[in-house]
Structure formats: structure tokens, C-alpha cells
Amino acid sequence: MKKNLSKIDRITRFVLAVVIAILYFTHVISGTTAIILGILALVFILTSFISFCPIYHALGISTLKKKKE
């Protein structure tokens, strides 16, 4: 897996996952919405830690700056 997430993208995903967790634990979201957002939060955390997003890869997107050779 070639990394395709920049530091800002990784931080944004992590922060969104934390916000979703806070909304869940404060009972702002529940039921099906909580399940869907919880799964999304887990995906955000996983992709932020491994710096790779399969959807970005499939679409040919990378938020990393290209290194000069």
C-alpha cells in the first residue's frame, strides 16, 4: 500500500471520528444513525493511522505532496 493521505487529511479524519464518538457517548445520535456513523468513524481512524485510503486509491487521488526527484 502506497500512502496517499497527507498529514492534514489524517488529522481531519481523526478529529471527525472523535466528534462522532462524542456525539454517540453524549446520546446526541442513536440507532441506525449511530451505527452508520460509528462504522464511518472506525474507517476514518483506521485510514488515518495507516495513511492509506482505498477509495482515494481507486479514484487515483492523493493528498500527499509529490516529492521532487
Protein Blocks (a to p, Z undefined) as FASTA:
>chain_A
ZZfbdfklmmmmmmmmmmmmmmmmnomagcjllmmmmmmmmmmmmmmmnopafklmmnop
afbdcddZZ
